[in-house]
Amino acid sequence: MASRNVSTGPAEQPGMEWIPGGRFTMGSNFHYPEERPARTVEVAGFWIERTPVTNRAFARFVAQTGYVTVAEQPPRAEDYPGAPPENLRAGSLVFESPMAPVRLDGPPSWWHFIHGADWMHPQGPDSSIAGCEDHPVVHVAWADVTAYAAWAGMALPTEIEWERAGRGGLDGAIFAWGDELAPDGRAMANIWQGQFPYREDGADGWRGTSPVGSYPPNGFGLHDMIGNVWEWTSDWWSKSPTSGAPCCATSRHASACAGDPLQIARKVLKGGSHLCAPNYCRRYRPAARHPHPIDTSTSHVGFRCVIRPEL
């Protein structure tokens, strides 16, 4: 495991770690095409939260502001032309494991829109977060995470900031802790153990999300940068990370994403989740990246915030 890379920032921030600025190798030439090319980038120093935002922290935000998340609000008919009226009900996407092996090219086999699913009811209206206060909050769309960040006086990390932090100072390593997925057989992150999507062995004690901090920190002292939940970044998605041209423009109904008739803009997610598996979605690496529609919340996407020092 990486040794701790300690660096003192401008002023200590409770619950956060200072990530020193500098150059590092971003991306990878050896995995998914959207990660290429590996290139040298430079970033200024910043503070980042040690863990993803938890249900406990998000509940404080809601209690103080009365905020209502996207998943708790019925979709507007004008945003989803042609949608049957019975589908225009509040809810969110929930992972439900099939009972037997299925084709891996069919996410609808395991993702279902559940009416009544939201951050307080992560598996549906009959579920709750009781006993899971220290798990990452999920079912948060882009509007929700930006509202929380504004309330907290923080911001969402850029993709470069997130990857700099996620690597923990190990420039060019495959994982956040080195080049072995499970050194000496030790689980280093909450990822799928077994055959995705129908069999989760839970060998490390967790099926689904885990309490933040359940796995070792990376070299910067950050927990859960890999696995547990995907994390929002502020960057718009493009298939090539160096193109500078988003596949969807920054308004909801601008240039279309391939295969998306509603033309929903997408942001970059980083870090992978507890659903990433060796036989599917090997994105439990700092270089990995994934597009996610800004209007969509799911049971495996969360976030953490940053503070940038005033220059």
C-alpha positions as CSV (number, residue, x, y, z in Angstrom):
1,M,0.0,0.0,0.0
2,A,1.2,3.5,-0.7
3,S,2.7,5.5,2.2
4,R,1.0,8.7,3.2
5,N,1.9,11.8,1.2
6,V,1.5,14.5,3.7
7,S,1.5,18.2,2.7
8,T,0.3,21.2,4.5
9,G,-2.1,23.5,2.7
10,P,-2.9,27.2,3.2
11,A,-5.3,26.7,6.2
12,E,-6.6,23.5,7.7
13,Q,-10.1,22.5,6.7
14,P,-12.0,20.1,9.0
15,G,-12.8,16.7,7.4
16,M,-10.6,17.5,4.4
17,E,-7.1,16.8,3.1
18,W,-4.8,19.1,1.2
19,I,-3.8,17.9,-2.2
20,P,-0.6,19.6,-3.3
21,G,-0.5,21.1,-6.8
22,G,1.9,19.9,-9.5
23,R,2.2,17.7,-12.5
24,F,1.0,14.1,-12.8
25,T,0.2,11.6,-15.4
26,M,-3.6,11.6,-16.1
27,G,-5.4,8.9,-18.0
28,S,-4.2,5.5,-19.3
29,N,-3.2,3.9,-22.6
30,F,-4.0,0.4,-21.5
31,H,-7.7,0.2,-20.5
32,Y,-10.8,1.8,-22.0
33,P,-10.6,4.0,-25.1
34,E,-12.1,7.1,-23.3
35,E,-9.2,7.2,-20.9
36,R,-6.6,7.7,-23.7
37,P,-4.1,9.2,-24.1
38,A,-2.0,9.1,-20.9
39,R,-0.7,12.7,-20.7
40,T,1.0,15.1,-18.3
41,V,-1.3,17.6,-16.7
42,E,-0.8,20.3,-14.1
43,V,-3.2,21.3,-11.3
44,A,-3.1,23.9,-8.5
45,G,-3.4,22.7,-4.9
46,F,-6.8,22.3,-3.3
47,W,-8.7,20.7,-0.3
48,I,-10.9,17.7,-0.8
49,E,-13.2,15.9,1.6
50,R,-11.7,12.7,3.1
51,T,-14.8,10.7,2.3
52,P,-17.9,10.9,0.1
53,V,-20.7,13.0,1.5
54,T,-22.7,10.8,3.8
55,N,-26.4,10.3,4.5
56,R,-25.8,12.0,7.8
57,A,-24.3,15.1,6.2
58,F,-26.9,15.3,3.5
59,A,-29.6,15.1,6.1
60,R,-28.2,18.1,7.9
61,F,-28.3,20.0,4.6
62,V,-32.0,19.0,4.0
63,A,-33.0,19.8,7.6
64,Q,-31.5,23.3,7.4
65,T,-32.7,24.2,3.9
66,G,-35.8,22.2,3.2
67,Y,-34.2,21.1,-0.1
68,V,-36.1,18.6,-2.2
69,T,-34.0,16.4,-4.4
70,V,-34.7,15.7,-8.1
71,A,-35.7,12.1,-7.3
72,E,-38.4,13.3,-5.0
73,Q,-40.1,15.5,-7.7
74,P,-42.3,14.2,-10.5
75,P,-40.7,14.7,-13.9
76,R,-42.2,17.4,-16.1
77,A,-44.0,16.2,-19.1
78,E,-42.5,18.9,-21.3
79,D,-39.0,17.6,-20.5
80,Y,-39.9,14.0,-21.6
81,P,-42.2,14.3,-24.6
82,G,-44.2,11.1,-25.3
83,A,-43.7,9.7,-21.8
84,P,-46.8,7.9,-20.5
85,P,-48.5,9.9,-17.7
86,E,-48.1,6.9,-15.3
87,N,-44.3,7.2,-15.7
88,L,-44.2,10.8,-14.7
89,R,-43.9,10.0,-11.0
90,A,-41.1,10.7,-8.6
91,G,-38.4,8.0,-8.4
92,S,-34.9,7.0,-9.2
93,L,-32.8,4.2,-10.8
94,V,-32.2,1.2,-8.5
95,F,-29.8,-1.7,-9.1
96,E,-31.6,-5.0,-8.7
97,S,-29.6,-8.2,-9.1
98,P,-31.0,-10.8,-11.6
99,M,-31.6,-14.2,-10.2
100,A,-29.5,-15.9,-12.9
101,P,-26.8,-15.0,-15.5
102,V,-27.8,-12.5,-18.1
103,R,-26.1,-10.9,-21.1
104,L,-23.7,-8.2,-20.1
105,D,-24.8,-5.9,-22.9
106,G,-28.2,-5.3,-21.3
107,P,-28.2,-2.9,-18.3
108,P,-32.0,-2.8,-18.3
109,S,-31.7,-6.4,-16.9
110,W,-30.4,-4.9,-13.6
111,W,-31.4,-1.2,-13.6
112,H,-35.0,-0.4,-12.8
113,F,-36.7,3.0,-12.3
114,I,-38.5,2.6,-8.9
115,H,-41.2,5.0,-8.0
116,G,-40.5,6.3,-4.5
117,A,-36.8,5.6,-4.5
118,D,-34.7,8.6,-3.3
119,W,-31.9,9.4,-1.0
120,M,-34.0,8.5,2.1
121,H,-35.4,5.4,0.5
122,P,-32.5,4.0,-1.5
123,Q,-34.1,0.7,-2.5
124,G,-37.6,2.0,-2.9
125,P,-40.5,3.5,-0.8
126,D,-40.4,0.7,1.8
127,S,-36.6,1.1,2.5
128,S,-34.8,3.6,4.6
129,I,-31.4,4.8,5.6
130,A,-31.8,3.9,9.2
131,G,-28.5,2.3,10.3
132,C,-26.8,3.6,7.2
133,E,-26.2,7.2,8.3
134,D,-22.4,6.9,7.5
135,H,-22.9,5.3,4.1
136,P,-22.5,7.6,1.1
137,V,-25.6,9.5,0.1
138,V,-27.0,8.2,-3.3
139,H,-29.8,9.1,-5.6
140,V,-28.4,12.6,-6.0
141,A,-28.6,14.2,-9.4
142,W,-26.4,17.1,-10.7
143,A,-28.7,19.8,-9.3
144,D,-28.7,18.2,-5.9
145,V,-24.9,18.0,-5.6
146,T,-24.4,21.5,-6.7
147,A,-27.0,22.7,-4.3
148,Y,-25.3,20.9,-1.4
149,A,-21.9,22.3,-2.4
150,A,-23.2,25.8,-2.5
151,W,-24.8,25.4,0.9
152,A,-21.5,24.0,2.3
153,G,-19.4,26.8,0.8
154,M,-17.5,24.3,-1.4
155,A,-17.5,23.2,-5.0
156,L,-17.5,20.0,-7.1
157,P,-14.0,18.8,-8.2
158,T,-12.9,19.0,-11.8
159,E,-12.0,15.7,-13.4
160,I,-8.3,16.7,-13.2
161,E,-8.6,17.5,-9.5
162,W,-10.5,14.3,-8.8
163,E,-7.9,12.1,-10.5
164,R,-5.0,13.9,-8.9
165,A,-6.6,13.3,-5.5
166,G,-7.6,9.7,-6.4
167,R,-4.1,8.6,-7.4
168,G,-2.8,9.4,-3.9
169,G,0.5,10.5,-5.2
170,L,1.2,7.2,-7.1
171,D,1.8,8.6,-10.6
172,G,1.1,6.1,-13.3
173,A,0.0,3.2,-11.0
174,I,-3.0,1.1,-12.1
175,F,-4.9,1.4,-8.9
176,A,-5.0,4.0,-6.1
177,W,-2.8,1.8,-4.0
178,G,-0.4,0.3,-6.5
179,D,-0.5,-2.2,-9.4
180,E,-2.2,-5.2,-7.7
181,L,-6.0,-5.3,-7.3
182,A,-5.8,-7.1,-4.0
183,P,-2.3,-7.1,-2.5
184,D,-1.8,-10.2,-0.3
185,G,-5.4,-11.0,-0.8
186,R,-6.6,-7.8,0.9
187,A,-9.7,-6.0,-0.4
188,M,-8.7,-2.3,-0.9
189,A,-12.0,-1.0,-2.1
190,N,-15.7,-1.8,-2.1
191,I,-16.1,-3.4,-5.6
192,W,-18.2,-6.4,-6.8
193,Q,-16.9,-9.7,-5.6
194,G,-18.3,-12.6,-7.6
195,Q,-20.0,-12.8,-11.0
196,F,-21.7,-9.6,-12.0
197,P,-24.7,-9.0,-12.0
198,Y,-26.3,-12.0,-10.5
199,R,-23.9,-13.2,-7.7
200,E,-22.3,-10.9,-5.2
201,D,-20.3,-13.0,-2.8
202,G,-19.9,-10.2,-0.2
203,A,-16.6,-11.7,0.8
204,D,-15.5,-8.5,2.5
205,G,-18.8,-8.2,4.4
206,W,-20.6,-5.7,2.2
207,R,-23.2,-6.1,-0.5
208,G,-24.1,-2.6,-1.8
209,T,-22.6,0.5,-0.3
210,S,-20.4,0.4,2.8
211,P,-19.8,3.0,5.6
212,V,-17.3,5.5,4.4
213,G,-13.8,4.8,5.7
214,S,-14.3,1.0,5.8
215,Y,-11.3,0.5,3.5
216,P,-7.7,1.8,3.7
217,P,-7.0,5.4,2.7
218,N,-4.9,6.3,-0.3
219,G,-1.6,8.1,-0.1
220,F,-3.3,11.4,0.4
221,G,-5.4,10.1,3.3
222,L,-8.6,9.9,1.3
223,H,-11.1,7.1,1.7
224,D,-13.4,5.5,-1.0
225,M,-11.9,7.3,-3.9
226,I,-12.2,3.9,-5.6
227,G,-15.4,1.8,-5.4
228,N,-18.3,2.3,-3.0
229,V,-20.0,5.0,-5.2
230,W,-19.2,6.8,-8.4
231,E,-18.5,10.5,-7.8
232,W,-19.7,13.5,-9.8
233,T,-17.2,15.9,-11.2
234,S,-17.9,19.3,-12.7
235,D,-16.5,18.5,-16.2
236,W,-18.8,17.9,-19.1
237,W,-18.3,14.5,-20.8
238,S,-16.4,14.1,-24.0
239,K,-15.4,10.7,-25.5
240,S,-11.8,12.0,-25.8
241,P,-10.6,13.6,-22.6
242,T,-8.3,15.9,-24.5
243,S,-10.8,17.0,-27.2
244,G,-12.2,19.9,-25.3
245,A,-15.6,19.3,-27.0
246,P,-18.4,17.9,-24.9
247,C,-20.5,15.2,-26.6
248,C,-23.5,17.1,-25.2
249,A,-23.5,20.8,-24.9
250,T,-24.0,22.5,-21.5
251,S,-27.7,23.0,-22.0
252,R,-30.2,20.2,-21.6
253,H,-31.5,20.2,-25.2
254,A,-28.4,21.1,-27.2
255,S,-26.3,18.8,-29.3
256,A,-27.3,15.2,-29.0
257,C,-25.5,12.4,-27.4
258,A,-25.4,9.2,-29.5
259,G,-28.4,7.1,-28.9
260,D,-30.1,9.7,-26.7
261,P,-33.2,11.2,-28.3
262,L,-33.8,13.5,-25.4
263,Q,-30.3,15.0,-25.7
264,I,-29.5,15.0,-22.0
265,A,-26.1,16.6,-21.2
266,R,-23.7,14.5,-19.3
267,K,-21.0,15.0,-16.6
268,V,-17.9,12.9,-15.9
269,L,-18.1,10.4,-13.1
270,K,-15.0,9.1,-11.5
271,G,-13.9,6.2,-9.2
272,G,-16.2,3.3,-10.0
273,S,-18.6,1.8,-7.5
274,H,-19.5,-1.3,-5.6
275,L,-21.0,-2.6,-8.9
276,C,-17.7,-2.6,-10.8
277,A,-16.5,-6.1,-11.2
278,P,-13.5,-7.9,-12.8
279,N,-15.9,-9.5,-15.3
280,Y,-17.7,-6.2,-16.1
281,C,-16.9,-2.5,-15.9
282,R,-13.3,-2.6,-14.6
283,R,-13.4,1.0,-13.8
284,Y,-12.2,0.7,-10.2
285,R,-9.1,2.8,-11.2
286,P,-8.2,6.5,-10.9
287,A,-7.9,6.8,-14.7
288,A,-11.4,5.5,-15.4
289,R,-14.2,7.8,-16.4
290,H,-17.8,7.5,-17.2
291,P,-20.6,9.7,-18.6
292,H,-23.8,10.3,-16.5
293,P,-26.9,12.3,-17.5
294,I,-27.3,15.4,-15.3
295,D,-31.0,14.7,-14.8
296,T,-30.5,11.2,-13.5
297,S,-30.0,9.8,-10.0
298,T,-29.1,6.2,-9.2
299,S,-28.4,3.9,-6.2
300,H,-24.6,3.9,-6.9
301,V,-23.7,7.5,-7.6
302,G,-22.6,10.0,-4.9
303,F,-20.1,12.9,-4.5
304,R,-17.5,14.7,-2.5
305,C,-16.6,18.4,-2.5
306,V,-13.5,20.6,-2.7
307,I,-12.3,23.9,-1.6
308,R,-9.9,25.9,-3.7
309,P,-7.7,28.5,-1.9
310,E,-8.2,32.0,-3.0
311,L,-5.2,33.1,-5.1
